[in-house]
Amino acid sequence: MLNPSADIAGRPYQIEAIKSVTNKFQNQRRKALIVQATGTGKTRVSIALVELLLRSRWVKRVLFLCDRKELRRQADGAFKEHLPSEPRCVIGEKNQIDQSARIFVSTYPGMMNRFSQLDVGFFDLIIADESHRSIYNRYRDIFDYFDAMQVGLTATPVKFIARNTYDLFGCENGDPTFNFDLAEAISHEPRFLNPFKVKEFTTEFLRDGIHYSKLTPEQQAQLEEDLGEEEAQNTTIKGKDIGKKIFSVETDSAILENLMENGIKDATNSLVGKTIIFAQNQVHAEQLEKLFCEELYPQYGSKVCKVIHNAVDRPEARIDEFKKSDNDFRIAISVDMMDTGIDVPEVVNLVFARPVKSWVKFWQMIGRGTRLCPDLFGPGKDKQEFLIFDHYGNFEYFEEEYAEADTGVSRSLLQTVFEARLQLADEAQKRADVKAFELACAQMKLTFVICPKAIAVHRELRSVKQLQETDMLLEMNGSTRHLLEAQSRL
């Protein structure tokens, strides 16, 4: 057997994975299972394997299976990039299957609807991405029908792979053909994936639940509007059930503010970097977007924050927009569309605004942040880690150990500018430079005009108006200075 192409998959573990599979094939074993942590290049490994088997004349036609249309599109693009001369067919885009193609890309449901149109020997190799229990239960007929070599790909850790998945790909329980896990990828020198830190954060509602009698009049009115007056007055909602019965504006506001105040910032340190918020459902996602764009951060609005779910117009286009680094879109509120398989190396913050009960899905979601991203914060300033905001105790639920995030809050660009202007005013006052002092005070007043609707400003609205609408700044006494220092942190 020839050597795999290092241009496609050149990392040592990728080459080892390909050789492990080809060794099995050479020993008349027609099935294999590759286990690789999310972000370590399973797709590259599969493309390099296909290239090697085509070049060695072991196969003529290959089927690549995945579980969603977006991943099908992503896989087709990867094959086009690395094997541009090989004719491809995306099954499902047209009614007919182009039988002159050599590489076929399909979703599992798409192939289930069409495999009977093809001869049992049509494919020489089938590669099944994200191979897990549901593949065995729902799509077993595909693998039983075609007389082809078969390779399963999964990021599920070895101990959580179902026995029937091992059986499907000809492996003993707990013994895949090849395994390269997250810990190995992070500990390797140089590392292949980035580690994460966790910031656990809860609110009174999430911690203690909602009790009608303990709510403020405004909160009671909101609950009555959501549930109806009678049900609201007789309701008690456990913390873990918030989101199933009601979405708390206070809780969601705290979730968004926590991200904006404590998230990893972009290269300018003025705004959070690329972020995925995992919402509970479409209604929850829409509320989070509305809170961000209309109530909390209207100065950023929908340029910065957008929902991505199946009900929005052209969700694939929004995913493509989020992947780009040359626009303002950096907070994606996702419902099931960005949990798996979406590669955005620039992601530095993940927000769990929902509980997750599947260990496999939990780690797939974490995998959205693990990818390396050189020069993300400027030349030579690579992405070193990412932050996870866990608002629903998911790490506690799965009993997973983690490194805690530093609780220190970095200064925003606005805060840095405000404090610089305050320092200029101080120095001008010491020098008795009236013109410079008045100019610095005028510039500080402008700061309060920038984001008057932001929730943090609302909390201190009386103080802000005092500073904005009176001549307090020009006095610059102890009381004024105390107010200014408080406002600089808004």
Order of alpha helices (4+ residues) and beta strands (2+ residues): alpha-beta-alpha-beta-alpha-beta-beta-alpha-beta-alpha-beta-alpha-beta-alpha-beta-alpha-beta-alpha-alpha-beta-alpha-beta-alpha-beta-alpha-beta-beta-alpha-beta-alpha-beta-alpha-alpha-alpha-alpha-alpha-alpha
